[in-house]
Amino acid sequence: MPVDLRCAAFIALATLVSAHGMSEKAIAQEATGAPLQLAIDSSPAGLDPHIVTAFNSVAIVSGTIYEGLTAIDKDLQVVPGLAESWSISPDGLIYTFKLRPGVTFHDGTPLAADDVVSSLRRVQSKEVASPLASRLVALSEALAVDPLDVELKLKEPSAPLLAALAGIAIVPRSMEANKEALQKTPIGTGPFKFEAWQPNGFILLSRNLHYREAGKPKLAGLKFNIVPEAATRAVGLESGQYELLPQVDAATALELKEKPGIKLSQTLELSDTVIGLNVARPPFADARVREAVNYALDRQAIIDAALFGAGVPAGPLSPVLKSWARPVADFPCYRHDPQKARALLEEAGIAKGTKLVLRVLASRQDIKDIAQVVQAELGEVGIGVELANEETGQFVQDWRNGNFDLFASANAGGVDPDEFLYRTFHTGGSTNVFRYSDATVDHDLEEARRLSDRTERKAIYDRLQMQLACSGPIVAIAYGTLFSAARAELKGYEIMANRSLVSLRDASLSP
């Protein structure tokens, strides 16, 4: 009988693996093909890789569902992705990429050079309005030389191009003009493919049986359970209901640290928590007011209170980028000096008791805690702040539309300084929601892109960091310690400073 045969097979499997110490849940997953259970704090605002900016959205789709021409490894180095190799012309104006043969999208269609060209055009499209568009400012034309060869022609040399391409997902060319479909039903080439999305419930991905790397992925799938409460996620991990919490706040990390059967991983973030200032609105159009906010905030006190000390004060670039980031001691406005802040506000004509609204990304407890400390410290220098906690979708909409006085959120970094600095601070940059514009900053950002000499680029970025730290539209707060917590049975998962879950391609559940 078929039922008897399945039972016999399960008993045989259980007997075999229990002898090696595999948990009952791992046995069941091997037998039934159950997905890895993850818990995250909120539903994504969408799943289109060319549109989404929220951390949860990016984590779900990048490196799991989607891949780029290049990729970023655990050491934050650029490595081949969908392109197995590339060459660069001597003048730096032509890049030629050789695609891997035999790659297919999740809908079964083969990956071809035309898909790459279409994807790059889609990111550049004004109608799509992709926040990734600034990465391709130097791109003049993309050509499909033949089915597996793509040629990119540049207007000028672009030192950060290879790193930038790692974050631009390749999608089917049929999606080029479609702004809706991929938000709900993503189609990529990655190790996992989209199956279902239950709003505020879960997102389910299954194993891509035709993935380009033989034997991968090993996991049957990934189920991202939407669990808003940190305590509930932690209890679920302890009980075995969940096997991975990709991001864990510092307080929860302390609770889970000594729990049996749980492995805690940590690394310093590539992204930082920030207070954004709208320079198109008073009072932040005045650089003196922006500088005053910096003097008003005690970053170490914020880190101690909101992050339980798990982080370091943030400058414009993460200390993870050791060869690029300036130490925060270089920035004079990072000295906590409320008296200096009040003097600058008075000089700028800002009346004591000025009332402003601080929009807060409510899905992250660390952001909410930081916002409360910021509210108190700004109040000490005469700036009254009302906190407006917003769910992810509303927050992203207000952020993109520049509908804020201030906001509290996090900014993703990149392995090349340009990836964050250009899109954020260049006039018209694709994530310059602050309406910030400075001709000197624009010139430096453009020049740093064109240069190939690392020493010359660093000199420019050193200068930019000095200017942006104190008078820019972002008050950087902290590069936090990023924690992940997993059941001991999960092998092969590696935490990454950019929050990528790409290592789940290599992960498995085992004793």
VONUZA-236725 format. One record per residue (C-alpha): residue in three letters; x, z, y. Coordinates in Angstrom, 3 decimals. Each point is the difference from the previous one (the first is absolute). Layout:
// residues N
 code        X        Z        Y
  ALA        X        Z        Y
...
// end
This chain:
// residues 511
 code        X        Z        Y
  MET    0.000    0.000    0.000
  PRO    1.332   -0.809    3.502
  VAL   -0.688    3.502    1.317
  ASP    1.823    1.601   -2.918
  LEU    2.964   -2.300    0.528
  ARG    0.254    0.923    3.702
  CYS   -0.218    3.707   -0.841
  ALA    2.663   -0.369   -2.642
  ALA    2.236   -1.842    2.449
  PHE   -0.467    2.721    2.617
  ILE    0.756    2.773   -2.543
  ALA    3.123   -1.837   -1.129
  LEU    1.135   -0.472    3.589
  ALA   -0.720    3.671    0.812
  THR    1.954    1.163   -3.026
  LEU    2.960   -2.199    0.908
  VAL    0.255    0.885    3.661
  SER   -0.876    3.705   -0.368
  ALA    3.077    0.337   -2.150
  HIS    1.945   -1.047    3.086
  GLY   -1.818    2.412    2.285
  MET   -2.269   -2.435    1.943
  SER   -2.949    1.688    1.716
  GLU   -3.549   -0.593   -1.258
  LYS   -0.847   -1.808    3.231
  ALA    2.997   -2.320   -0.378
  ILE   -1.150   -0.699   -3.587
  ALA   -3.451   -0.916    1.260
  GLN    1.416   -2.273    2.674
  GLU    2.203   -1.849   -2.457
  ALA   -2.995   -0.448   -2.305
  THR   -2.590   -0.961    2.593
  GLY    2.123   -1.688    2.651
  ALA   -1.126    2.481    2.643
  PRO    1.545   -0.436    3.468
  LEU    2.357    2.425    1.661
  GLN   -2.082    2.419    2.061
  LEU    1.193    0.416    3.586
  ALA   -1.630    2.027    2.785
  ILE    0.217   -0.972    3.673
  ASP   -1.568    1.568    3.065
  SER   -2.250   -2.735    1.371
  SER   -1.491   -3.420   -0.585
  PRO    2.006   -2.922    1.351
  ALA   -1.262   -1.839    3.054
  GLY    0.343   -3.266   -1.930
  LEU    2.328   -1.719   -2.460
  ASP    1.084   -3.189    1.788
  PRO    3.821    0.266    0.058
  HIS    0.259   -2.048    3.207
  ILE   -2.462    2.169    1.911
  VAL    0.113    3.605   -1.215
  THR    2.235    2.581    1.652
  ALA   -1.226    3.327   -1.433
  PHE    2.490    1.625   -2.372
  ASN   -2.503    0.299   -2.867
  SER   -0.905   -3.681    0.222
  VAL    3.632   -1.104    0.013
  ALA    0.921    2.320   -2.885
  ILE   -2.806   -1.354   -2.170
  VAL    0.786   -3.698    0.505
  SER    3.724   -0.322    0.796
  GLY    2.228   -0.448   -3.028
  THR   -2.914    0.644   -2.342
  ILE   -2.498   -2.793    0.689
  TYR    2.175   -2.056    2.342
  GLU    3.599   -1.150    0.274
  GLY    2.076   -1.701    2.676
  LEU    2.749   -2.597   -0.133
  THR    2.487    2.871    0.194
  ALA   -0.347    3.658   -0.977
  ILE    1.432    3.402    0.932
  ASP    1.601    2.082   -2.752
  LYS    0.245    3.796   -0.317
  ASP    3.209   -0.038    2.058
  LEU   -1.858   -1.865    2.790
  GLN    2.006   -3.161   -0.589
  VAL   -1.431   -3.531    0.107
  VAL   -0.220   -1.539   -3.481
  PRO   -1.718   -3.083   -1.471
  GLY   -3.775    0.111   -0.350
  LEU   -2.097   -3.085   -0.692
  ALA    3.031   -1.978    1.135
  GLU    2.737    0.221   -2.598
  SER    2.618   -1.188    2.498
  TRP    0.482   -1.373    3.510
  SER    2.552   -1.706    2.200
  ILE    0.558    0.047    3.758
  SER    1.371   -2.876    2.066
  PRO    3.280    0.645    1.899
  ASP   -1.839    0.115    3.339
  GLY   -2.536    2.520   -1.370
  LEU   -2.965   -2.222    0.812
  ILE   -1.078   -1.164   -3.470
  TYR   -0.816    2.268   -2.948
  THR   -0.707   -1.617   -3.364
  PHE   -1.718    2.078   -2.706
  LYS   -0.148   -0.809   -3.709
  LEU   -3.190    1.422   -1.549
  ARG   -0.074    1.506   -3.475
  PRO   -1.568   -2.429   -2.480
  GLY   -3.084    0.908   -2.020
  VAL   -1.491    2.515    2.443
  THR   -3.802    0.061    0.217
  PHE   -2.510    1.697    2.259
  HIS   -2.442    2.445   -1.534
  ASP   -2.701   -2.688   -0.012
  GLY    2.200   -2.161   -2.248
  THR    1.159   -2.560    2.563
  PRO    3.750   -0.709    0.047
  LEU    2.092    1.186    2.934
  ALA    1.386   -2.969    1.926
  ALA    1.921   -0.619    3.191
  ASP   -3.255   -0.976    1.727
  ASP   -1.271    3.571   -0.486
  VAL    3.077    1.385    1.734
  VAL   -0.367   -2.391    2.924
  SER   -3.698    0.816    0.299
  SER    0.638    3.756   -0.116
  LEU    2.539   -0.185    2.822
  ARG   -2.369   -2.125    2.094
  ARG   -2.742    2.545   -0.639
  VAL    2.148    2.824    1.355
  GLN    0.814   -2.083    3.083
  SER   -3.654   -0.934    0.581
  LYS   -1.558    1.347    3.196
  GLU   -3.378    0.015   -1.734
  VAL    1.241    2.316   -2.759
  ALA    1.822    2.159    2.593
  SER    2.367    1.459   -2.558
  PRO    2.038    3.055    1.064
  LEU    2.844   -1.644   -1.933
  ALA    0.152   -2.996    2.336
  SER    2.960    1.324    1.979
  ARG    2.157   -0.287   -3.116
  LEU   -0.335   -3.777    0.168
  VAL    0.519   -0.617    3.722
  ALA    3.184   -1.956   -0.749
  LEU   -1.711   -2.240   -2.579
  SER   -0.562   -3.530    1.279
  GLU   -1.163   -1.720   -3.183
  ALA   -0.410    0.681   -3.697
  LEU    0.197   -2.946   -2.405
  ALA   -0.716   -0.415   -3.709
  VAL    2.974   -2.155   -1.032
  ASP   -1.303   -0.171   -3.564
  PRO   -2.171    2.316   -2.163
  LEU    2.722    2.664   -0.307
  ASP    2.030   -0.456    3.191
  VAL   -0.933    1.261    3.456
  GLU    1.873   -0.738    3.215
  LEU   -0.364    2.155    3.092
  LYS    1.139   -1.478    3.298
  LEU    0.709    2.488    2.779
  LYS   -0.003   -0.366    3.788
  GLU    2.991    2.330    0.137
  PRO    2.019    2.104   -2.463
  SER   -1.866    3.049   -1.318
  ALA    2.122    2.777   -1.478
  PRO   -2.971    2.051   -1.286
  LEU   -1.852   -2.912   -1.644
  LEU    0.852    0.747   -3.642
  ALA   -1.053    3.636    0.366
  ALA   -3.147   -1.007    1.869
  LEU   -1.086   -2.424   -2.735
  ALA   -0.108    2.837   -2.527
  GLY   -3.071    1.345    1.781
  ILE   -1.874   -3.300    0.204
  ALA   -2.107   -0.448   -3.119
  ILE   -0.468   -3.440   -1.489
  VAL   -3.689   -0.772   -0.521
  PRO   -1.804   -3.073   -1.370
  ARG   -0.132   -2.866    2.484
  SER   -3.802   -0.066   -0.365
  MET   -0.024    3.252    2.006
  GLU    1.782   -1.347    3.099
  ALA   -3.044   -0.134    2.266
  ASN   -2.013    2.720   -1.737
  LYS    0.055    3.333    1.876
  GLU   -2.442    1.827   -2.265
  ALA    0.588   -0.669   -3.705
  LEU    3.367    1.724   -0.490
  GLN   -1.197    3.148    1.771
  LYS   -2.261    0.716   -2.970
  THR    1.437   -2.078   -2.848
  PRO    3.788   -0.393    0.193
  ILE    1.715   -2.736   -2.034
  GLY    3.752    0.169   -0.406
  THR    2.802   -0.568   -2.488
  GLY    1.008    3.624   -0.521
  PRO    0.166    2.130   -3.147
  PHE   -3.550    1.312    0.473
  LYS   -3.187   -1.851    0.859
  PHE   -3.118    1.146    1.783
  GLU   -3.029    0.923   -2.119
  ALA   -2.410    2.165    1.983
  TRP   -0.532    2.013    3.172
  GLN   -2.583    2.753    0.166
  PRO   -0.162    1.042    3.672
  ASN    1.200    3.581    0.459
  GLY    0.355    0.194   -3.767
  PHE    2.909   -1.994   -1.387
  ILE    1.907   -3.267   -0.078
  LEU    0.868   -1.307   -3.452
  LEU    2.864   -2.351   -0.832
  SER    0.765   -1.334   -3.476
  ARG    3.194   -1.216   -1.616
  ASN    0.915   -3.596    0.843
  LEU    0.506   -1.387   -3.493
  HIS    1.704   -3.092    1.423
  TYR    2.461    1.784    2.271
  ARG    3.261   -1.828    0.590
  GLU    2.153    2.733   -1.599
  ALA   -0.454    0.217   -3.760
  GLY   -1.083    3.417   -1.234
  LYS   -1.149    1.160    3.415
  PRO   -1.993    1.803    1.099
  LYS   -0.129    2.558   -2.775
  LEU   -2.958    1.895    1.416
  ALA   -3.470   -1.300   -0.839
  GLY   -1.028    0.234    3.630
  LEU   -0.230    2.212    3.088
  LYS   -3.072    1.910    1.130
  PHE    0.234    1.249    3.581
  ASN   -2.523    2.847    0.200
  ILE   -1.153    0.846    3.533
  VAL    0.269    3.800    0.276
  PRO   -0.041    1.245    3.623
  GLU    0.886    3.665   -0.671
  ALA    3.672    0.752   -0.675
  ALA   -0.895    3.071   -2.063
  THR   -2.290   -2.053   -2.229
  ARG    2.724   -2.581   -0.556
  ALA    2.476    2.748   -0.928
  VAL   -2.397    1.659   -2.446
  GLY   -0.703   -3.386   -1.554
  LEU    3.722   -0.596   -0.519
  GLU    0.481    3.416   -1.589
  SER   -2.932   -0.537   -2.383
  GLY    1.182   -3.473   -1.006
  GLN   -2.971   -1.752    1.612
  TYR    2.528   -1.859    2.176
  GLU    3.513   -1.061   -0.952
  LEU    1.411   -0.876    3.418
  LEU   -0.504    1.121    3.577
  PRO    2.047   -2.627    1.887
  GLN    0.051    2.030    3.211
  VAL   -0.192    3.772    0.160
  ASP    0.069    2.102    3.155
  ALA    2.666    2.692    0.368
  ALA   -2.368    2.929   -0.642
  THR   -1.280   -1.536   -3.239
  ALA    3.553   -0.868   -1.037
  LEU    0.946    3.680    0.269
  GLU   -2.958    0.940   -2.201
  LEU    0.853   -2.590   -2.663
  LYS    3.756    0.543   -0.007
  GLU    0.176    2.432   -2.911
  LYS   -3.060   -1.123   -1.935
  PRO    0.692   -0.829   -3.661
  GLY   -0.333   -3.625   -1.031
  ILE    0.257   -1.281    3.575
  LYS    2.937   -1.841    1.544
  LEU    0.423    0.087    3.775
  SER    2.005   -2.777    1.698
  GLN    1.033   -0.175    3.635
  THR    1.810   -2.184    2.518
  LEU    0.199   -0.307    3.760
  GLU   -2.625   -2.345    1.431
  LEU    0.790   -3.392    1.471
  SER   -3.134    0.424    2.117
  ASP   -0.614    2.707    2.581
  THR   -2.876    1.936    1.488
  VAL   -0.595   -0.924    3.621
  ILE   -2.072    0.518    3.109
  GLY   -0.895   -3.392    1.485
  LEU   -0.582   -0.398    3.742
  ASN   -2.121   -2.725    1.573
  VAL    2.055   -1.290    2.949
  ALA   -2.921   -2.157    1.133
  ARG   -1.879    3.152    0.972
  PRO    0.876    2.775    2.413
  PRO    1.938    2.203   -0.139
  PHE    2.352   -1.664   -2.519
  ALA    0.632   -3.115    2.053
  ASP    2.535    2.237    1.789
  ALA    3.248    0.349   -1.990
  ARG    0.495    3.479    1.498
  VAL   -3.146    1.201   -1.762
  ARG    1.186   -1.415   -3.312
  GLU    3.320    1.773    0.485
  ALA   -1.831    3.228    0.882
  VAL   -1.887   -0.085   -3.314
  ASN    3.328   -0.164   -1.824
  TYR    1.331    3.043    1.861
  ALA   -3.262    1.870   -0.620
  LEU    0.163   -0.302   -3.780
  ASP    2.159    2.225   -2.188
  ARG    0.572   -2.244   -2.996
  GLN    1.634    2.617   -2.191
  ALA   -2.854    2.414    0.672
  ILE   -2.477   -2.715   -0.945
  ILE    1.887   -0.715   -3.226
  ASP    0.149    3.700   -0.879
  ALA   -3.693    0.579    0.721
  ALA   -1.585   -3.207   -1.274
  LEU    2.445   -1.163   -2.687
  PHE    1.256    3.365   -1.244
  GLY    3.473   -1.028    1.143
  ALA    0.028   -3.056   -2.284
  GLY    1.313   -2.630    2.399
  VAL    2.382   -0.790    2.830
  PRO   -0.650   -0.836    3.682
  ALA   -0.647   -3.708    0.399
  GLY    1.673   -2.550    2.224
  PRO   -1.007   -3.668    0.196
  LEU    1.786   -0.743   -3.311
  SER    0.010    2.021   -3.219
  PRO    3.228    1.771   -1.022
  VAL   -0.596   -1.692   -3.368
  LEU    1.502   -3.026    1.797
  LYS    3.353    1.729    0.241
  SER    1.870   -2.909    1.541
  TRP   -2.612   -0.577    2.716
  ALA   -1.654    3.235    1.128
  ARG    1.378    2.026    2.902
  PRO   -0.027    3.796   -0.370
  VAL   -2.849    1.573    1.949
  ALA    2.518    2.203    1.823
  ASP    0.819   -3.141    2.019
  PHE   -3.440    0.020    1.643
  PRO   -0.174    2.339    3.028
  CYS   -3.812    0.198   -0.033
  TYR    0.057    1.511   -3.490
  ARG    1.020    3.332    1.518
  HIS   -3.158    2.103    0.092
  ASP   -0.424    0.752    3.697
  PRO   -3.574    0.691    1.212
  GLN    1.272    0.679    3.509
  LYS    1.594   -3.459    0.158
  ALA   -3.225   -1.502   -1.375
  ARG   -2.100    1.679    2.705
  ALA    2.422   -1.177    2.700
  LEU   -0.244   -3.627   -1.196
  LEU   -3.796    0.182   -0.111
  GLU   -0.099    1.390    3.523
  GLU    2.400   -2.713    1.186
  ALA   -2.312   -2.621   -1.540
  GLY   -3.000    1.526    1.777
  ILE   -1.744    1.119   -3.181
  ALA   -2.413    2.812    0.769
  LYS    0.102    3.117   -2.132
  GLY   -2.922    0.040   -2.408
  THR   -0.059   -3.756   -0.626
  LYS   -2.255   -0.632   -3.022
  LEU    0.858   -2.576   -2.666
  VAL   -1.256   -0.875   -3.487
  LEU    2.423   -0.011   -2.933
  ARG   -1.320   -2.112   -2.894
  VAL    1.147    1.412   -3.333
  LEU    0.312   -1.706   -3.398
  ALA   -2.088    2.569   -1.833
  SER    0.790   -1.136   -3.538
  ARG    3.443    1.638    0.187
  GLN    0.228    3.760    0.272
  ASP    3.532   -0.124    1.403
  ILE   -1.194   -2.194    2.879
  LYS   -2.893    2.353    0.768
  ASP    2.324    3.008   -0.028
  ILE    2.513   -1.757    2.271
  ALA   -2.786   -0.943    2.416
  GLN   -1.055    3.629    0.352
  VAL    3.513    1.118    0.920
  VAL    0.367   -2.920    2.434
  GLN   -3.316    0.964    1.598
  ALA    1.266    3.538    0.588
  GLU    3.403   -1.054    1.352
  LEU   -1.419   -2.597    2.389
  GLY   -2.465    2.595    1.193
  GLU    2.927    2.204    1.023
  VAL    1.155   -2.625    2.514
  GLY   -3.461   -0.689    1.400
  ILE   -1.234   -2.914   -2.123
  GLY   -3.319    0.812   -1.640
  VAL   -0.476   -1.795   -3.311
  GLU   -3.202   -0.441   -1.989
  LEU    0.535   -0.843   -3.677
  ALA   -2.158   -2.767   -1.474
  ASN    0.423   -0.123   -3.786
  GLU   -0.844   -3.464   -1.356
  GLU   -0.322   -1.426   -3.496
  THR    2.442   -2.760   -0.856
  GLY   -2.198   -3.015    0.752
  GLN   -1.063    1.235    3.431
  PHE    3.506    1.146    0.859
  VAL    1.534   -3.369   -0.891
  GLN   -2.662   -1.826    2.025
  ASP    0.628    2.144    3.098
  TRP    3.761   -0.324   -0.501
  ARG   -0.068   -3.785   -0.270
  ASN   -2.303   -0.331    3.010
  GLY    2.135    2.286    2.184
  ASN   -2.971    2.351    0.295
  PHE    1.859    3.279    0.506
  ASP    1.702    2.239    2.532
  LEU    2.261    1.442   -2.652
  PHE   -0.037   -0.194   -3.789
  ALA    1.613    2.002   -2.786
  SER    0.963   -2.015   -3.039
  ALA    3.004   -1.315   -1.898
  ASN    2.078   -3.139    0.500
  ALA    1.529   -1.872   -2.900
  GLY    3.646   -0.868    0.376
  GLY    2.032   -2.760   -1.621
  VAL    3.406   -0.511   -1.550
  ASP    1.090   -2.017    3.042
  PRO   -0.502    1.549    3.483
  ASP   -1.710   -3.166    1.215
  GLU   -2.854    0.428   -2.450
  PHE   -1.367    2.984    1.921
  LEU    1.449   -0.388    3.490
  TYR   -0.942   -3.636    0.734
  ARG   -3.630    0.115   -1.107
  THR   -0.525    3.343    1.744
  PHE    1.801   -0.314    3.332
  HIS    0.349   -3.698    0.800
  THR   -2.537   -1.315    2.519
  GLY   -2.844   -1.379   -2.089
  GLY    1.490    1.404   -3.221
  SER   -2.490   -0.081   -2.891
  THR   -0.291    3.819   -0.110
  ASN    0.660    0.648    3.693
  VAL   -3.398    1.627    0.435
  PHE    1.424    2.063    2.883
  ARG    0.086   -3.044    2.359
  TYR    3.651    0.858    0.660
  SER    2.124   -2.614    1.766
  ASP    3.584    0.235    1.219
  ALA    2.113   -3.083    0.721
  THR    3.273    1.739   -0.899
  VAL   -1.394    1.203   -3.316
  ASP   -1.351   -3.491   -0.763
  HIS    3.388   -1.574    0.712
  ASP    1.862    2.476   -2.203
  LEU   -2.439   -0.370   -2.887
  GLU    0.252   -3.787    0.144
  GLU    3.794    0.054    0.187
  ALA    0.349    2.439   -2.912
  ARG   -2.028   -2.358   -2.179
  ARG    2.239   -2.955    0.742
  LEU    3.310    1.738   -0.720
  SER    1.534    0.023   -3.448
  ASP    2.834    2.401    0.834
  ARG   -1.088    3.486   -1.068
  THR    2.195    1.781    2.543
  GLU   -1.468   -2.000    2.865
  ARG   -3.540    0.640   -1.250
  LYS    0.657    3.734   -0.291
  ALA    1.222    0.169    3.605
  ILE   -3.313   -1.461    1.140
  TYR   -2.091    2.282   -2.205
  ASP    1.983    3.014    1.222
  ARG   -0.965   -0.923    3.549
  LEU   -3.634   -0.628   -0.921
  GLN   -0.327    3.344   -1.729
  MET    1.234    1.785    3.117
  GLN   -2.594   -1.726    2.176
  LEU   -2.941    0.161   -2.370
  ALA    0.455    3.617   -1.080
  CYS   -0.852    1.439    3.425
  SER   -1.976   -2.641    1.886
  GLY   -1.526   -2.114   -2.760
  PRO   -3.698    0.131   -0.960
  ILE    0.633    1.976   -3.192
  VAL    0.937    3.665   -0.145
  ALA    1.670    0.235   -3.395
  ILE   -0.604    3.371   -1.659
  ALA    1.422    0.250   -3.508
  TYR    1.357   -1.836   -2.979
  GLY   -1.610    2.133   -2.646
  THR    1.117    0.662   -3.517
  LEU   -2.080   -2.250   -2.235
  PHE   -1.122    1.725   -3.195
  SER   -1.508   -1.446   -3.163
  ALA   -1.283    2.040   -2.921
  ALA   -0.446   -1.359   -3.514
  ARG   -0.691    1.154   -3.505
  ALA    3.149    0.302   -2.077
  GLU   -1.263   -2.729   -2.333
  LEU    0.341   -2.628    2.721
  LYS    3.413   -1.614   -0.405
  GLY    1.645   -2.641    2.154
  TYR   -1.819    0.747    3.249
  GLU    2.366    0.359    2.960
  ILE   -0.961    1.202    3.451
  MET    1.088   -2.331    2.809
  ALA    0.596    0.728    3.684
  ASN   -2.364   -2.838    0.987
  ARG   -2.837    1.448   -2.161
  SER   -0.020   -3.057   -2.254
  LEU   -1.451    0.420   -3.498
  VAL    1.847   -3.042   -1.336
  SER    1.792    2.142   -2.598
  LEU   -3.294    0.396   -1.890
  ARG    0.777   -3.487   -1.292
  ASP    2.669    1.687   -2.137
  ALA   -1.797    3.279   -0.711
  SER   -1.515    1.220   -3.246
  LEU   -1.700    3.048   -1.504
  SER    2.138    1.535   -2.694
  PRO    0.963    3.404   -1.460
// end
